[in-house]
Amino acid sequence: MKEQAKRSTIYLDEALHKALRMKAASTGSTISELVNDAVRDSLREDQEDLAAFEERVKEPEVSYEALLKDLKAHGKI
């Protein structure tokens, strides 16, 4: 069963709107489908980033200054 869509007004840059219209026409999609896909992709990336942060939460924190000293000590800079 398909979810019921909610209507929303968004304002796009004119050039972006034109590009979306052209892409929708060339792919047989609607602008709404393209926007929904883009938002889903963005939220999925956010979720992946948050998961990566959670995995690394127990790693020791290194200050920028300490990183620079370590790089210099190992002849990297």
N, CA and C of each residue as an Amber inpcrd file, in Angstrom:
protein
   231
   0.8440000  -1.1790000   0.0000000   0.0000000   0.0000000   0.0000000
   0.8890000   1.2430000   0.0000000   0.6520000   2.1580000  -0.8980000
   1.4560000   3.3680000  -1.0280000   1.0940000   4.3630000   0.0690000
   2.1390000   4.9860000   0.6410000   1.9080000   5.9900000   1.6780000
   1.2330000   7.2180000   1.0810000   0.4130000   7.8570000   1.8830000
  -0.2360000   9.0770000   1.4220000   0.7680000  10.2170000   1.4880000
   0.8410000  10.9820000   0.4200000   1.7860000  12.0970000   0.3410000
   1.2140000  13.3260000   1.0350000   2.0960000  14.1410000   1.5600000
   1.7350000  15.4340000   2.1470000   2.1530000  16.5180000   1.1730000
   1.3350000  17.5040000   1.0330000   1.6270000  18.6070000   0.1350000
   2.4370000  19.6570000   0.8840000   3.4520000  20.1980000   0.2060000
   4.2980000  21.2190000   0.8020000   4.7530000  22.1740000  -0.2860000
   4.8860000  23.4200000   0.0680000   5.3950000  24.4070000  -0.8760000
   6.8660000  24.6300000  -0.6020000   7.6810000  24.5050000  -1.6460000
   9.1040000  24.8090000  -1.5170000   9.4600000  25.8050000  -2.6100000
  10.4870000  26.5690000  -2.3730000  10.9240000  27.5550000  -3.3420000
  12.3090000  27.1540000  -3.8320000  12.4200000  26.9650000  -5.1300000
  13.6720000  26.5460000  -5.7330000  14.2680000  27.6700000  -6.5540000
  15.5780000  27.6840000  -6.6000000  16.2730000  28.5670000  -7.5120000
  15.7590000  28.2640000  -8.9250000  15.5930000  29.2850000  -9.7260000
  15.0220000  29.1170000 -11.0610000  15.7980000  28.1040000 -11.9080000
  17.1150000  28.1600000 -11.8450000  17.9310000  27.2360000 -12.6320000
  17.7760000  25.7990000 -12.1380000  17.6790000  25.6140000 -10.8170000
  17.4680000  24.2800000 -10.2740000  16.1070000  23.7320000 -10.6900000
  15.1050000  24.5910000 -10.6690000  13.7610000  24.1660000 -11.0740000
  13.7600000  23.7290000 -12.5350000  14.4250000  24.4870000 -13.3670000
  14.5060000  24.1370000 -14.7870000  15.2140000  22.7970000 -14.9640000
  16.3260000  22.6070000 -14.2370000  17.0580000  21.3500000 -14.3340000
  16.2050000  20.1790000 -13.8530000  15.4570000  20.3800000 -12.7740000
  14.5740000  19.3230000 -12.2730000  13.4830000  18.9840000 -13.2850000
  12.8800000  20.0100000 -13.8840000  11.8390000  19.7700000 -14.9010000
  12.3990000  18.9590000 -16.0570000  13.5990000  19.3350000 -16.5130000
  14.2140000  18.6320000 -17.6310000  14.5650000  17.1870000 -17.2520000
  15.0980000  17.0000000 -16.0460000  15.4400000  15.6490000 -15.6070000
  14.1760000  14.8090000 -15.4570000  13.1380000  15.3970000 -14.8950000
  11.8760000  14.6670000 -14.7410000  11.3460000  14.2250000 -16.0970000
  11.3860000  15.1190000 -17.0610000  10.8860000  14.7910000 -18.3990000
  11.7320000  13.7050000 -19.0560000  13.0450000  13.7990000 -18.8710000
  13.9160000  12.8320000 -19.5530000  13.9180000  11.4630000 -18.8800000
  13.5580000  11.4010000 -17.5940000  13.5710000  10.1250000 -16.8870000
  12.1810000   9.5280000 -16.7060000  11.1610000  10.2840000 -17.1020000
   9.7960000   9.7960000 -16.9140000   9.3380000   9.8510000 -15.4690000
  10.0000000  10.6870000 -14.6800000   9.6540000  10.8670000 -13.2700000
   8.9360000  12.1950000 -13.1020000   8.4650000  12.4280000 -11.9050000
   7.9110000  13.7400000 -11.5820000   8.9390000  14.4990000 -10.7530000
   8.7660000  15.8130000 -10.6860000   9.6400000  16.6170000  -9.8270000
   9.5060000  16.1320000  -8.3860000   8.2970000  15.8260000  -7.9510000
   8.0880000  15.3360000  -6.5860000   8.8650000  14.0510000  -6.3300000
   8.8700000  13.1270000  -7.2790000   9.6280000  11.8840000  -7.1120000
  11.1170000  12.1680000  -6.9980000  11.6230000  13.0690000  -7.8400000
  13.0440000  13.4090000  -7.7830000  13.4090000  14.0610000  -6.4550000
  12.5700000  14.9800000  -5.9850000  12.8350000  15.6600000  -4.7130000
  12.7530000  14.6630000  -3.5630000  11.7310000  13.8030000  -3.5670000
  11.6200000  12.7840000  -2.5180000  12.8530000  11.8790000  -2.4980000
  13.3100000  11.4510000  -3.6730000  14.5040000  10.6050000  -3.7470000
  15.7250000  11.3290000  -3.1980000  15.8860000  12.5970000  -3.5470000
  17.0320000  13.3730000  -3.0750000  16.9930000  13.5530000  -1.5570000
  15.8200000  13.8250000  -1.0160000  15.6880000  13.9950000   0.4350000
  15.9600000  12.6750000   1.1340000  15.4150000  11.5800000   0.6060000
  15.6800000  10.2580000   1.1790000  17.1820000   9.9630000   1.1970000
  17.8520000  10.2330000   0.0660000  19.3020000  10.0030000  -0.0110000
  20.0430000  10.8340000   1.0270000  19.6540000  12.0840000   1.1750000
  20.3090000  12.9600000   2.1420000  20.0960000  12.4590000   3.5720000
  18.8790000  12.0520000   3.9010000  18.5940000  11.5380000   5.2430000
  19.3220000  10.2220000   5.4920000  19.4260000   9.3820000   4.4710000
  20.1570000   8.1200000   4.5850000  21.6410000   8.4010000   4.8750000
  22.2080000   9.3880000   4.1820000  23.6060000   9.7670000   4.4350000
  23.7840000  10.2760000   5.8620000  22.8170000  11.0760000   6.3290000
  22.8810000  11.5620000   7.7160000  22.8710000  10.3950000   8.6900000
  22.0020000   9.4170000   8.4290000  21.9130000   8.2540000   9.3100000
  23.2200000   7.4730000   9.3050000  23.8280000   7.3130000   8.1470000
  25.1110000   6.6190000   8.0510000  26.2030000   7.3890000   8.7930000
  26.1960000   8.7220000   8.6680000  27.1760000   9.5490000   9.3880000
  27.0080000   9.3990000  10.8970000  25.7620000   9.4360000  11.3670000
  25.5140000   9.2940000  12.8030000  25.9610000   7.9210000  13.2930000
  25.7480000   6.8840000  12.5030000  26.1960000   5.5410000  12.8740000
  27.7230000   5.5010000  12.9510000  28.3950000   6.1540000  12.0110000
  29.8610000   6.1880000  12.0190000  30.3700000   6.9310000  13.2570000
  29.7050000   8.0270000  13.6120000  30.1020000   8.7620000  14.8180000
  29.9360000   7.8720000  16.0470000  28.8340000   7.1390000  16.1020000
  28.5610000   6.2610000  17.2410000  29.6380000   5.1760000  17.3540000
  30.0650000   4.6330000  16.2180000  31.1050000   3.6100000  16.2220000
  32.4330000   4.1550000  16.7400000  32.6810000   5.4350000  16.5190000
  33.9740000   6.0250000  16.8730000  33.9470000   6.7780000  18.1960000
  32.8290000   6.7510000  18.9000000  32.6750000   7.5540000  20.1130000
  33.7260000   7.2020000  21.1740000  34.2070000   5.9650000  21.2030000
  35.1730000   5.5580000  22.2320000  36.6210000   5.7670000  21.8050000
  36.8270000   6.2410000  20.5810000  38.1940000   6.5220000  20.1460000
  38.7180000   7.7470000  20.8900000  40.0160000   7.7500000  21.1920000
  40.5540000   8.9160000  21.8990000  40.4940000  10.1650000  21.0160000
  40.2480000  11.2670000  21.6640000  40.1940000  12.5370000  20.9580000
  41.6020000  13.1180000  20.8790000  41.9690000  13.6140000  19.7100000
  43.2850000  14.2000000  19.5070000  43.0870000  15.6600000  19.1000000
  43.7750000  16.5440000  19.8070000  43.6570000  17.9610000  19.4700000
  44.4100000  18.2440000  18.1750000  44.0890000  19.3370000  17.5580000
  44.7600000  19.7440000  16.3250000  46.2490000  19.9540000  16.5910000
  46.5600000  20.6060000  17.7060000  47.9630000  20.8540000  18.0550000
  48.7300000  19.5450000  18.2330000  48.1150000  18.5730000  18.9120000
  48.7690000  17.2740000  19.1170000  48.9690000  16.5540000  17.7920000
  48.0060000  16.6700000  16.9050000  48.1270000  16.0540000  15.5840000
  49.3080000  16.6540000  14.8200000  49.4210000  17.9840000  14.8560000
  50.5370000  18.6440000  14.1700000  51.8850000  18.2200000  14.7460000
  51.9770000  18.1350000  16.0810000  53.2250000  17.7020000  16.7210000
  53.5760000  16.2770000  16.2930000  52.5850000  15.3970000  16.2320000
  52.8160000  14.0190000  15.8230000  53.2810000  13.9330000  14.3690000
  52.6370000  14.7190000  13.5000000  53.0460000  14.7340000  12.0940000
  54.4860000  15.2180000  11.9510000  54.8410000  16.2590000  12.7260000
  56.2090000  16.7830000  12.6600000  57.2040000  15.7630000  13.2070000
  56.8330000  15.1190000  14.2970000  57.7170000  14.1280000  14.9110000
  58.0020000  12.9390000  13.9900000  57.0610000  12.6450000  13.1240000
  57.2240000  11.5210000  12.2070000  57.6440000  11.9690000  10.8090000
  58.0870000  13.2210000  10.6910000  58.6160000  13.7240000   9.4320000
  57.5870000  13.8810000   8.3260000  56.3410000  14.0220000   8.6830000
  55.2850000  14.1760000   7.6720000  55.1010000  15.6210000   7.2470000
  55.5030000  16.5230000   8.1270000  55.4510000  17.9600000   7.7710000
  56.7400000  18.6310000   8.2240000
